[in-house]
C-alpha cells in the first residue's frame, strides 16, 4: 500500500531519524511490543542511532 512514486521498504529496512534516510537495519532483532505486535529493533549502520520498525501482525 505504498503511495504513488514511493518504493515499498524491504523487510529489514527502516528510517533513520538522525540521518533522515532509509537504511538497512544493522544487527536486527525481532522483538514483541507490549501489545503483542512484532517489531524489528537494531541500529543504523552509518551513525549508530537506534532504529525501530513495527512489522505487520503474523
C-alpha distance matrix in Angstrom:
0.0 3.8 6.5 9.1 11.6 10.0 9.9 8.0 10.8 13.2 14.3 17.4 16.2 16.3 17.2 21.0 22.2 25.6 24.7 21.8 19.9 17.6 19.9 20.2 21.5 25.2 26.8 23.7 24.7 22.6 23.8 23.4 23.1 25.6 23.3 22.8 19.2 19.1 18.7 19.7 22.6 24.4 25.6 24.9 27.0 28.2 29.3 29.3 27.4 25.8 22.1 20.0 16.5 15.3 14.0 12.3 15.4 17.3
3.8 0.0 3.8 6.5 8.3 6.3 6.7 5.7 8.9 12.0 13.9 16.4 14.5 14.5 14.9 18.6 19.8 23.0 21.8 18.8 16.8 14.7 17.4 18.2 19.9 23.6 25.7 23.0 24.5 23.0 24.3 24.4 24.0 26.7 24.9 24.5 20.8 20.2 19.2 19.5 22.1 23.3 24.0 22.9 24.8 25.6 26.8 27.3 25.5 24.3 20.6 19.2 15.9 15.6 14.8 14.1 17.6 19.6
6.5 3.8 0.0 3.8 6.3 5.7 8.0 8.6 11.7 15.0 17.3 19.4 17.1 16.5 16.1 19.6 20.2 23.2 22.0 18.6 17.1 15.8 19.0 20.4 22.2 26.0 28.4 25.8 27.4 26.1 27.2 27.2 26.4 29.0 27.1 27.1 23.5 23.3 22.0 22.3 24.6 25.7 25.9 24.5 26.4 26.8 27.8 28.6 26.7 25.9 22.4 21.2 18.3 18.1 17.9 17.3 20.7 23.0
9.1 6.5 3.8 0.0 3.8 5.6 8.2 10.1 13.5 16.7 19.4 21.6 19.1 18.9 18.5 21.8 22.5 25.3 23.6 20.3 18.5 17.4 20.5 22.1 24.4 28.0 30.6 28.3 30.2 29.0 30.4 30.6 30.0 32.6 30.8 30.7 27.0 26.6 25.3 25.3 27.5 28.3 28.3 26.5 28.1 28.2 29.5 30.7 29.1 28.6 25.2 24.3 21.4 21.6 21.2 20.6 24.0 26.0
11.6 8.3 6.3 3.8 0.0 3.8 6.7 9.8 12.8 15.9 19.1 20.7 17.9 17.9 17.2 20.3 21.2 23.6 21.4 18.3 16.3 15.3 18.5 20.3 23.0 26.5 29.4 27.4 29.8 29.1 30.7 31.4 30.9 33.8 32.3 32.1 28.4 27.5 25.7 25.2 27.1 27.4 27.0 24.7 26.0 25.8 27.4 28.9 27.6 27.5 24.3 24.0 21.4 22.2 22.0 22.0 25.6 27.5
10.0 6.3 5.7 5.6 3.8 0.0 3.8 6.5 9.1 12.4 15.5 17.0 14.2 14.1 13.7 16.9 18.1 20.6 18.6 15.6 13.4 12.0 15.1 16.8 19.3 22.8 25.6 23.7 26.0 25.3 27.0 27.8 27.4 30.4 29.2 28.8 25.1 24.0 22.1 21.5 23.3 23.6 23.3 21.2 22.6 22.7 24.2 25.5 24.1 23.9 20.6 20.2 17.7 18.7 18.5 18.9 22.6 24.5
9.9 6.7 8.0 8.2 6.7 3.8 0.0 3.8 6.5 9.2 12.6 14.3 11.8 12.7 13.2 16.5 18.5 20.9 18.8 16.3 13.4 11.1 13.5 14.5 17.2 20.6 23.3 21.3 23.7 23.1 25.2 26.2 26.3 29.6 28.4 27.6 23.8 22.3 20.5 19.6 21.6 21.8 21.8 19.9 20.9 21.5 23.4 24.4 23.4 23.0 19.5 19.2 16.5 17.6 16.9 17.3 21.1 22.5
8.0 5.7 8.6 10.1 9.8 6.5 3.8 0.0 3.8 6.6 9.4 11.6 9.7 10.7 12.0 15.7 17.8 20.6 18.9 16.6 13.8 10.9 12.8 13.2 15.3 18.8 21.1 18.6 20.7 19.7 21.8 22.7 22.9 26.2 25.0 24.0 20.2 18.6 17.0 16.4 18.8 19.5 20.0 18.7 20.1 21.2 23.0 23.3 22.2 21.2 17.5 16.6 13.6 14.3 13.2 13.6 17.3 18.7
10.8 8.9 11.7 13.5 12.8 9.1 6.5 3.8 0.0 3.8 6.5 8.0 5.9 7.3 9.3 12.8 15.4 18.0 16.5 14.7 11.8 8.3 9.6 9.5 11.5 15.1 17.3 15.0 17.2 16.6 18.8 20.1 20.5 24.0 23.3 22.2 18.5 16.4 14.3 13.1 15.3 15.8 16.3 15.2 16.6 18.0 19.8 19.8 18.8 17.7 14.1 13.5 10.6 12.0 11.2 12.6 16.3 17.7
13.2 12.0 15.0 16.7 15.9 12.4 9.2 6.6 3.8 0.0 3.8 5.6 5.1 8.1 11.1 14.2 17.3 19.6 18.0 16.9 13.7 10.0 9.8 8.3 10.2 13.4 15.2 12.9 15.2 14.8 17.6 19.4 20.4 24.1 23.6 22.0 18.4 15.7 13.8 12.1 14.5 14.7 15.7 14.9 15.7 17.8 19.9 19.6 19.1 17.9 14.4 13.8 11.1 12.6 11.1 12.7 16.1 16.7
14.3 13.9 17.3 19.4 19.1 15.5 12.6 9.4 6.5 3.8 0.0 3.8 5.7 8.4 12.0 14.9 17.9 20.3 19.4 18.5 15.8 12.1 11.3 9.0 9.5 12.4 13.4 10.5 12.2 11.3 14.2 16.0 17.4 21.1 20.8 18.8 15.3 12.4 10.8 9.2 12.1 12.9 14.7 14.9 15.9 18.6 20.4 19.3 18.8 16.8 13.4 12.2 9.4 10.4 8.4 10.3 13.3 13.6
17.4 16.4 19.4 21.6 20.7 17.0 14.3 11.6 8.0 5.6 3.8 0.0 3.8 6.7 10.5 12.5 15.9 17.9 16.9 16.8 14.1 10.6 8.8 5.9 5.8 8.6 9.8 7.3 9.9 10.1 13.2 15.7 17.2 21.0 21.3 19.4 16.2 13.0 10.5 7.7 9.6 9.6 11.2 11.4 12.3 15.2 17.0 15.8 15.5 13.8 10.7 10.3 8.6 10.8 9.9 12.7 15.5 15.9
16.2 14.5 17.1 19.1 17.9 14.2 11.8 9.7 5.9 5.1 5.7 3.8 0.0 3.8 7.2 9.6 13.0 15.0 13.7 13.2 10.4 6.8 5.7 4.3 5.6 9.2 11.5 9.6 12.4 12.9 15.4 17.6 18.4 22.1 22.3 21.1 17.7 14.9 12.0 9.4 10.7 10.3 10.7 9.9 11.2 13.3 15.1 14.6 14.0 12.9 9.6 9.8 8.2 11.0 11.0 13.8 17.1 18.2
16.3 14.5 16.5 18.9 17.9 14.1 12.7 10.7 7.3 8.1 8.4 6.7 3.8 0.0 3.8 6.5 9.5 12.0 11.4 10.5 8.5 5.6 5.6 6.2 6.2 10.0 12.4 10.4 12.9 13.3 14.9 16.9 16.9 20.4 20.7 20.1 16.8 14.5 11.2 9.0 9.6 9.5 9.5 8.7 11.2 12.7 13.6 13.1 11.7 10.5 7.0 7.2 6.2 9.5 10.7 13.8 17.1 18.9
17.2 14.9 16.1 18.5 17.2 13.7 13.2 12.0 9.3 11.1 12.0 10.5 7.2 3.8 0.0 3.8 6.2 9.0 8.4 6.9 5.7 4.4 6.1 8.5 8.7 12.0 14.8 13.4 15.8 16.4 17.5 19.2 18.5 21.7 22.1 22.1 18.9 17.1 13.7 11.9 11.8 11.4 10.4 8.8 11.6 12.1 12.3 12.6 10.7 10.3 7.3 8.3 8.2 11.4 13.4 16.3 19.6 21.9
21.0 18.6 19.6 21.8 20.3 16.9 16.5 15.7 12.8 14.2 14.9 12.5 9.6 6.5 3.8 0.0 3.8 5.5 5.5 5.5 5.6 6.2 6.6 9.3 8.9 11.3 14.2 13.7 16.2 17.5 18.4 20.4 19.6 22.6 23.6 23.8 20.9 19.1 15.4 13.2 11.9 10.7 8.6 6.5 9.7 9.4 8.9 9.5 7.4 8.0 6.3 8.9 10.2 13.7 16.1 19.3 22.4 24.6
22.2 19.8 20.2 22.5 21.2 18.1 18.5 17.8 15.4 17.3 17.9 15.9 13.0 9.5 6.2 3.8 0.0 3.8 5.8 5.0 7.3 9.0 10.2 13.0 12.4 14.7 17.3 16.7 18.7 19.8 20.0 21.5 20.1 22.7 23.7 24.4 21.8 20.5 16.9 15.4 13.9 13.1 11.1 9.5 12.8 11.9 10.3 11.1 8.2 9.1 8.1 10.2 11.8 14.9 17.8 20.8 23.8 26.4
25.6 23.0 23.2 25.3 23.6 20.6 20.9 20.6 18.0 19.6 20.3 17.9 15.0 12.0 9.0 5.5 3.8 0.0 3.8 5.5 8.1 10.6 11.1 14.0 13.5 14.9 17.7 17.9 20.2 21.8 22.2 24.1 22.9 25.3 26.7 27.5 25.0 23.5 19.7 17.7 15.7 14.1 11.2 9.1 11.8 10.0 7.7 9.4 7.0 9.5 9.8 12.7 14.9 18.2 21.0 24.2 27.2 29.6
24.7 21.8 22.0 23.6 21.4 18.6 18.8 18.9 16.5 18.0 19.4 16.9 13.7 11.4 8.4 5.5 5.8 3.8 0.0 3.8 5.4 8.4 8.9 12.3 12.8 14.3 17.6 18.0 20.8 22.6 23.5 25.7 24.8 27.6 28.8 29.1 26.3 24.5 20.8 18.5 16.8 14.9 11.8 8.7 10.5 8.2 7.4 10.0 8.9 11.4 11.1 14.1 15.7 19.1 21.5 24.6 27.8 30.0
21.8 18.8 18.6 20.3 18.3 15.6 16.3 16.6 14.7 16.9 18.5 16.8 13.2 10.5 6.9 5.5 5.0 5.5 3.8 0.0 3.8 7.2 9.3 12.9 13.7 16.1 19.3 19.0 21.6 22.8 23.6 25.4 24.2 27.0 27.7 28.2 25.2 23.7 20.2 18.4 17.4 16.1 13.7 10.9 13.2 11.5 11.0 13.1 11.3 13.0 11.7 13.9 14.7 17.8 20.1 22.9 26.3 28.7
19.9 16.8 17.1 18.5 16.3 13.4 13.4 13.8 11.8 13.7 15.8 14.1 10.4 8.5 5.7 5.6 7.3 8.1 5.4 3.8 0.0 3.8 6.3 10.0 11.7 14.2 17.7 17.3 20.3 21.4 22.9 24.8 24.2 27.3 27.8 27.8 24.6 22.7 19.3 17.2 16.7 15.3 13.1 10.0 11.7 10.5 11.3 13.2 12.2 13.5 11.6 13.7 13.9 17.1 18.8 21.4 25.0 27.1
17.6 14.7 15.8 17.4 15.3 12.0 11.1 10.9 8.3 10.0 12.1 10.6 6.8 5.6 4.4 6.2 9.0 10.6 8.4 7.2 3.8 0.0 3.8 7.0 9.2 12.2 15.6 14.7 17.8 18.7 20.5 22.5 22.3 25.7 26.0 25.6 22.2 20.1 16.8 14.5 14.6 13.5 12.1 9.4 11.0 11.0 12.4 13.6 12.7 13.2 10.6 12.1 11.6 14.7 15.9 18.5 22.1 23.9
19.9 17.4 19.0 20.5 18.5 15.1 13.5 12.8 9.6 9.8 11.3 8.8 5.7 5.6 6.1 6.6 10.2 11.1 8.9 9.3 6.3 3.8 0.0 3.8 6.1 8.7 12.3 12.0 15.4 16.9 19.0 21.5 21.8 25.4 26.1 25.3 22.1 19.5 16.1 13.2 12.9 11.1 9.5 6.7 7.6 8.4 10.5 11.2 11.2 11.6 9.4 11.5 11.5 15.0 15.9 18.9 22.3 23.7
20.2 18.2 20.4 22.1 20.3 16.8 14.5 13.2 9.5 8.3 9.0 5.9 4.3 6.2 8.5 9.3 13.0 14.0 12.3 12.9 10.0 7.0 3.8 0.0 3.8 6.3 9.5 9.1 12.7 14.3 17.0 19.8 20.7 24.4 25.2 23.9 20.8 17.8 14.6 11.3 11.4 9.5 8.9 7.3 7.4 9.8 12.1 11.8 12.3 12.0 9.7 11.3 11.0 14.4 14.6 17.7 20.8 21.6
21.5 19.9 22.2 24.4 23.0 19.3 17.2 15.3 11.5 10.2 9.5 5.8 5.6 6.2 8.7 8.9 12.4 13.5 12.8 13.7 11.7 9.2 6.1 3.8 0.0 3.8 6.5 5.9 9.4 11.4 13.8 16.8 17.8 21.4 22.6 21.3 18.6 15.4 12.1 8.5 7.8 5.7 5.7 5.7 6.9 10.0 11.4 9.9 10.1 9.0 6.9 8.5 9.1 12.6 13.3 16.8 19.4 20.4
25.2 23.6 26.0 28.0 26.5 22.8 20.6 18.8 15.1 13.4 12.4 8.6 9.2 10.0 12.0 11.3 14.7 14.9 14.3 16.1 14.2 12.2 8.7 6.3 3.8 0.0 3.8 5.6 9.2 12.2 14.6 18.1 19.4 22.9 24.5 23.1 20.8 17.5 14.2 10.5 8.9 5.7 5.2 5.9 5.5 9.2 10.7 8.7 10.2 9.4 8.8 10.9 12.2 15.6 16.2 19.8 22.0 22.6
26.8 25.7 28.4 30.6 29.4 25.6 23.3 21.1 17.3 15.2 13.4 9.8 11.5 12.4 14.8 14.2 17.3 17.7 17.6 19.3 17.7 15.6 12.3 9.5 6.5 3.8 0.0 3.8 6.5 10.0 12.5 16.2 18.0 21.4 23.3 21.6 19.7 16.2 13.4 9.8 8.1 5.3 6.7 9.0 8.8 12.6 13.5 10.7 12.0 10.4 10.2 11.5 13.0 15.8 16.2 19.7 21.4 21.5
23.7 23.0 25.8 28.3 27.4 23.7 21.3 18.6 15.0 12.9 10.5 7.3 9.6 10.4 13.4 13.7 16.7 17.9 18.0 19.0 17.3 14.7 12.0 9.1 5.9 5.6 3.8 0.0 3.8 6.7 9.4 13.0 14.9 18.5 20.0 18.2 16.1 12.5 9.8 6.2 5.5 4.6 7.5 9.9 10.9 14.5 15.3 12.6 12.9 10.4 9.1 9.2 9.9 12.3 12.4 15.9 17.5 17.8
24.7 24.5 27.4 30.2 29.8 26.0 23.7 20.7 17.2 15.2 12.2 9.9 12.4 12.9 15.8 16.2 18.7 20.2 20.8 21.6 20.3 17.8 15.4 12.7 9.4 9.2 6.5 3.8 0.0 3.8 6.2 9.9 12.3 15.7 17.5 15.4 13.9 10.4 8.3 5.6 5.2 6.3 9.9 13.0 14.3 17.8 18.2 15.1 14.9 11.8 10.7 9.7 10.5 11.9 11.9 15.2 16.0 16.1
22.6 23.0 26.1 29.0 29.1 25.3 23.1 19.7 16.6 14.8 11.3 10.1 12.9 13.3 16.4 17.5 19.8 21.8 22.6 22.8 21.4 18.7 16.9 14.3 11.4 12.2 10.0 6.7 3.8 0.0 3.8 7.0 9.8 13.3 14.6 12.1 10.5 6.9 5.7 4.6 6.4 8.9 12.7 15.5 17.2 20.6 20.9 18.0 17.2 13.9 12.0 9.9 9.6 9.8 9.2 12.1 12.4 12.5
23.8 24.3 27.2 30.4 30.7 27.0 25.2 21.8 18.8 17.6 14.2 13.2 15.4 14.9 17.5 18.4 20.0 22.2 23.5 23.6 22.9 20.5 19.0 17.0 13.8 14.6 12.5 9.4 6.2 3.8 0.0 3.8 6.5 9.8 11.5 9.4 8.6 5.9 5.3 6.0 6.8 10.1 13.8 17.0 19.2 22.3 22.0 18.9 17.6 13.9 12.5 9.8 10.0 9.5 9.8 12.5 12.3 12.9
23.4 24.4 27.2 30.6 31.4 27.8 26.2 22.7 20.1 19.4 16.0 15.7 17.6 16.9 19.2 20.4 21.5 24.1 25.7 25.4 24.8 22.5 21.5 19.8 16.8 18.1 16.2 13.0 9.9 7.0 3.8 0.0 3.8 6.7 7.9 5.7 5.7 4.6 5.9 8.5 9.8 13.4 16.9 19.9 22.5 25.4 24.9 22.0 20.1 16.4 14.8 11.6 11.2 9.4 9.7 11.6 10.4 11.4
23.1 24.0 26.4 30.0 30.9 27.4 26.3 22.9 20.5 20.4 17.4 17.2 18.4 16.9 18.5 19.6 20.1 22.9 24.8 24.2 24.2 22.3 21.8 20.7 17.8 19.4 18.0 14.9 12.3 9.8 6.5 3.8 0.0 3.8 5.4 5.3 5.4 6.2 6.7 9.7 10.5 14.2 17.3 20.2 23.2 25.6 24.7 21.9 19.6 15.8 14.3 10.9 10.8 8.7 10.2 12.0 11.2 13.2
25.6 26.7 29.0 32.6 33.8 30.4 29.6 26.2 24.0 24.1 21.1 21.0 22.1 20.4 21.7 22.6 22.7 25.3 27.6 27.0 27.3 25.7 25.4 24.4 21.4 22.9 21.4 18.5 15.7 13.3 9.8 6.7 3.8 0.0 3.8 5.5 7.5 9.5 10.5 13.5 14.0 17.6 20.5 23.4 26.5 28.8 27.6 24.8 22.2 18.5 17.4 14.1 14.3 12.0 13.6 14.8 13.3 15.4
23.3 24.9 27.1 30.8 32.3 29.2 28.4 25.0 23.3 23.6 20.8 21.3 22.3 20.7 22.1 23.6 23.7 26.7 28.8 27.7 27.8 26.0 26.1 25.2 22.6 24.5 23.3 20.0 17.5 14.6 11.5 7.9 5.4 3.8 0.0 3.8 5.8 9.0 10.9 14.4 15.8 19.5 22.4 25.0 28.2 30.5 29.5 27.0 24.3 20.7 19.0 15.4 14.6 11.6 12.6 12.8 11.0 13.3
22.8 24.5 27.1 30.7 32.1 28.8 27.6 24.0 22.2 22.0 18.8 19.4 21.1 20.1 22.1 23.8 24.4 27.5 29.1 28.2 27.8 25.6 25.3 23.9 21.3 23.1 21.6 18.2 15.4 12.1 9.4 5.7 5.3 5.5 3.8 0.0 3.8 6.5 9.4 12.9 14.8 18.5 21.8 24.5 27.3 30.0 29.4 26.7 24.5 20.8 18.8 15.2 14.1 11.0 11.0 11.1 8.7 10.3
19.2 20.8 23.5 27.0 28.4 25.1 23.8 20.2 18.5 18.4 15.3 16.2 17.7 16.8 18.9 20.9 21.8 25.0 26.3 25.2 24.6 22.2 22.1 20.8 18.6 20.8 19.7 16.1 13.9 10.5 8.6 5.7 5.4 7.5 5.8 3.8 0.0 3.8 6.6 10.3 12.8 16.5 19.7 22.0 24.8 27.4 27.1 24.7 22.5 18.9 16.5 12.7 10.9 7.6 7.3 7.5 5.9 8.3
19.1 20.2 23.3 26.6 27.5 24.0 22.3 18.6 16.4 15.7 12.4 13.0 14.9 14.5 17.1 19.1 20.5 23.5 24.5 23.7 22.7 20.1 19.5 17.8 15.4 17.5 16.2 12.5 10.4 6.9 5.9 4.6 6.2 9.5 9.0 6.5 3.8 0.0 3.8 7.1 10.0 13.6 17.0 19.4 21.8 24.7 24.7 22.2 20.4 16.8 14.3 10.8 9.0 6.5 5.5 7.1 6.5 7.8
18.7 19.2 22.0 25.3 25.7 22.1 20.5 17.0 14.3 13.8 10.8 10.5 12.0 11.2 13.7 15.4 16.9 19.7 20.8 20.2 19.3 16.8 16.1 14.6 12.1 14.2 13.4 9.8 8.3 5.7 5.3 5.9 6.7 10.5 10.9 9.4 6.6 3.8 0.0 3.8 6.6 10.1 13.3 15.6 18.3 21.0 20.9 18.6 16.7 13.2 10.5 7.1 5.6 4.3 5.0 8.2 9.2 10.9
19.7 19.5 22.3 25.3 25.2 21.5 19.6 16.4 13.1 12.1 9.2 7.7 9.4 9.0 11.9 13.2 15.4 17.7 18.5 18.4 17.2 14.5 13.2 11.3 8.5 10.5 9.8 6.2 5.6 4.6 6.0 8.5 9.7 13.5 14.4 12.9 10.3 7.1 3.8 0.0 3.8 6.8 10.1 12.4 14.7 17.7 17.9 15.5 14.1 10.8 8.2 5.7 5.1 6.4 6.9 10.6 12.2 13.4
22.6 22.1 24.6 27.5 27.1 23.3 21.6 18.8 15.3 14.5 12.1 9.6 10.7 9.6 11.8 11.9 13.9 15.7 16.8 17.4 16.7 14.6 12.9 11.4 7.8 8.9 8.1 5.5 5.2 6.4 6.8 9.8 10.5 14.0 15.8 14.8 12.8 10.0 6.6 3.8 0.0 3.8 7.2 10.2 12.8 15.6 15.2 12.4 11.0 7.6 5.9 4.7 6.6 8.8 10.4 14.2 15.6 16.9
24.4 23.3 25.7 28.3 27.4 23.6 21.8 19.5 15.8 14.7 12.9 9.6 10.3 9.5 11.4 10.7 13.1 14.1 14.9 16.1 15.3 13.5 11.1 9.5 5.7 5.7 5.3 4.6 6.3 8.9 10.1 13.4 14.2 17.6 19.5 18.5 16.5 13.6 10.1 6.8 3.8 0.0 3.8 7.1 9.3 12.3 12.1 9.1 8.6 5.9 5.3 6.5 8.9 11.9 13.4 17.2 19.0 20.1
25.6 24.0 25.9 28.3 27.0 23.3 21.8 20.0 16.3 15.7 14.7 11.2 10.7 9.5 10.4 8.6 11.1 11.2 11.8 13.7 13.1 12.1 9.5 8.9 5.7 5.2 6.7 7.5 9.9 12.7 13.8 16.9 17.3 20.5 22.4 21.8 19.7 17.0 13.3 10.1 7.2 3.8 0.0 3.8 6.3 8.8 8.3 5.5 5.5 4.3 5.0 8.1 10.8 14.3 16.1 19.9 22.1 23.4
24.9 22.9 24.5 26.5 24.7 21.2 19.9 18.7 15.2 14.9 14.9 11.4 9.9 8.7 8.8 6.5 9.5 9.1 8.7 10.9 10.0 9.4 6.7 7.3 5.7 5.9 9.0 9.9 13.0 15.5 17.0 19.9 20.2 23.4 25.0 24.5 22.0 19.4 15.6 12.4 10.2 7.1 3.8 0.0 3.8 5.5 5.8 4.7 5.3 6.3 6.3 9.8 12.0 15.7 17.5 21.1 23.8 25.2
27.0 24.8 26.4 28.1 26.0 22.6 20.9 20.1 16.6 15.7 15.9 12.3 11.2 11.2 11.6 9.7 12.8 11.8 10.5 13.2 11.7 11.0 7.6 7.4 6.9 5.5 8.8 10.9 14.3 17.2 19.2 22.5 23.2 26.5 28.2 27.3 24.8 21.8 18.3 14.7 12.8 9.3 6.3 3.8 0.0 3.8 6.1 5.8 8.3 9.7 9.9 13.3 15.0 18.7 20.0 23.5 26.2 27.2
28.2 25.6 26.8 28.2 25.8 22.7 21.5 21.2 18.0 17.8 18.6 15.2 13.3 12.7 12.1 9.4 11.9 10.0 8.2 11.5 10.5 11.0 8.4 9.8 10.0 9.2 12.6 14.5 17.8 20.6 22.3 25.4 25.6 28.8 30.5 30.0 27.4 24.7 21.0 17.7 15.6 12.3 8.8 5.5 3.8 0.0 3.8 6.0 8.3 11.0 11.6 15.2 17.1 20.9 22.5 26.0 28.9 30.2
29.3 26.8 27.8 29.5 27.4 24.2 23.4 23.0 19.8 19.9 20.4 17.0 15.1 13.6 12.3 8.9 10.3 7.7 7.4 11.0 11.3 12.4 10.5 12.1 11.4 10.7 13.5 15.3 18.2 20.9 22.0 24.9 24.7 27.6 29.5 29.4 27.1 24.7 20.9 17.9 15.2 12.1 8.3 5.8 6.1 3.8 0.0 3.8 5.7 9.1 10.7 14.5 17.0 20.8 22.9 26.5 29.2 30.8
29.3 27.3 28.6 30.7 28.9 25.5 24.4 23.3 19.8 19.6 19.3 15.8 14.6 13.1 12.6 9.5 11.1 9.4 10.0 13.1 13.2 13.6 11.2 11.8 9.9 8.7 10.7 12.6 15.1 18.0 18.9 22.0 21.9 24.8 27.0 26.7 24.7 22.2 18.6 15.5 12.4 9.1 5.5 4.7 5.8 6.0 3.8 0.0 3.8 6.4 8.8 12.5 15.4 19.0 21.2 24.9 27.3 28.7
27.4 25.5 26.7 29.1 27.6 24.1 23.4 22.2 18.8 19.1 18.8 15.5 14.0 11.7 10.7 7.4 8.2 7.0 8.9 11.3 12.2 12.7 11.2 12.3 10.1 10.2 12.0 12.9 14.9 17.2 17.6 20.1 19.6 22.2 24.3 24.5 22.5 20.4 16.7 14.1 11.0 8.6 5.5 5.3 8.3 8.3 5.7 3.8 0.0 3.8 6.4 10.0 13.2 16.7 19.3 23.0 25.4 27.2
25.8 24.3 25.9 28.6 27.5 23.9 23.0 21.2 17.7 17.9 16.8 13.8 12.9 10.5 10.3 8.0 9.1 9.5 11.4 13.0 13.5 13.2 11.6 12.0 9.0 9.4 10.4 10.4 11.8 13.9 13.9 16.4 15.8 18.5 20.7 20.8 18.9 16.8 13.2 10.8 7.6 5.9 4.3 6.3 9.7 11.0 9.1 6.4 3.8 0.0 3.8 6.8 10.4 13.6 16.3 20.0 22.1 23.9
22.1 20.6 22.4 25.2 24.3 20.6 19.5 17.5 14.1 14.4 13.4 10.7 9.6 7.0 7.3 6.3 8.1 9.8 11.1 11.7 11.6 10.6 9.4 9.7 6.9 8.8 10.2 9.1 10.7 12.0 12.5 14.8 14.3 17.4 19.0 18.8 16.5 14.3 10.5 8.2 5.9 5.3 5.0 6.3 9.9 11.6 10.7 8.8 6.4 3.8 0.0 3.8 6.9 10.4 12.9 16.6 19.0 20.9
20.0 19.2 21.2 24.3 24.0 20.2 19.2 16.6 13.5 13.8 12.2 10.3 9.8 7.2 8.3 8.9 10.2 12.7 14.1 13.9 13.7 12.1 11.5 11.3 8.5 10.9 11.5 9.2 9.7 9.9 9.8 11.6 10.9 14.1 15.4 15.2 12.7 10.8 7.1 5.7 4.7 6.5 8.1 9.8 13.3 15.2 14.5 12.5 10.0 6.8 3.8 0.0 3.8 6.8 9.6 13.3 15.4 17.6
16.5 15.9 18.3 21.4 21.4 17.7 16.5 13.6 10.6 11.1 9.4 8.6 8.2 6.2 8.2 10.2 11.8 14.9 15.7 14.7 13.9 11.6 11.5 11.0 9.1 12.2 13.0 9.9 10.5 9.6 10.0 11.2 10.8 14.3 14.6 14.1 10.9 9.0 5.6 5.1 6.6 8.9 10.8 12.0 15.0 17.1 17.0 15.4 13.2 10.4 6.9 3.8 0.0 3.8 6.3 9.8 12.4 14.7
15.3 15.6 18.1 21.6 22.2 18.7 17.6 14.3 12.0 12.6 10.4 10.8 11.0 9.5 11.4 13.7 14.9 18.2 19.1 17.8 17.1 14.7 15.0 14.4 12.6 15.6 15.8 12.3 11.9 9.8 9.5 9.4 8.7 12.0 11.6 11.0 7.6 6.5 4.3 6.4 8.8 11.9 14.3 15.7 18.7 20.9 20.8 19.0 16.7 13.6 10.4 6.8 3.8 0.0 3.8 6.8 9.1 11.8
14.0 14.8 17.9 21.2 22.0 18.5 16.9 13.2 11.2 11.1 8.4 9.9 11.0 10.7 13.4 16.1 17.8 21.0 21.5 20.1 18.8 15.9 15.9 14.6 13.3 16.2 16.2 12.4 11.9 9.2 9.8 9.7 10.2 13.6 12.6 11.0 7.3 5.5 5.0 6.9 10.4 13.4 16.1 17.5 20.0 22.5 22.9 21.2 19.3 16.3 12.9 9.6 6.3 3.8 0.0 3.8 6.5 8.6
12.3 14.1 17.3 20.6 22.0 18.9 17.3 13.6 12.6 12.7 10.3 12.7 13.8 13.8 16.3 19.3 20.8 24.2 24.6 22.9 21.4 18.5 18.9 17.7 16.8 19.8 19.7 15.9 15.2 12.1 12.5 11.6 12.0 14.8 12.8 11.1 7.5 7.1 8.2 10.6 14.2 17.2 19.9 21.1 23.5 26.0 26.5 24.9 23.0 20.0 16.6 13.3 9.8 6.8 3.8 0.0 3.8 6.4
15.4 17.6 20.7 24.0 25.6 22.6 21.1 17.3 16.3 16.1 13.3 15.5 17.1 17.1 19.6 22.4 23.8 27.2 27.8 26.3 25.0 22.1 22.3 20.8 19.4 22.0 21.4 17.5 16.0 12.4 12.3 10.4 11.2 13.3 11.0 8.7 5.9 6.5 9.2 12.2 15.6 19.0 22.1 23.8 26.2 28.9 29.2 27.3 25.4 22.1 19.0 15.4 12.4 9.1 6.5 3.8 0.0 3.8
17.3 19.6 23.0 26.0 27.5 24.5 22.5 18.7 17.7 16.7 13.6 15.9 18.2 18.9 21.9 24.6 26.4 29.6 30.0 28.7 27.1 23.9 23.7 21.6 20.4 22.6 21.5 17.8 16.1 12.5 12.9 11.4 13.2 15.4 13.3 10.3 8.3 7.8 10.9 13.4 16.9 20.1 23.4 25.2 27.2 30.2 30.8 28.7 27.2 23.9 20.9 17.6 14.7 11.8 8.6 6.4 3.8 0.0
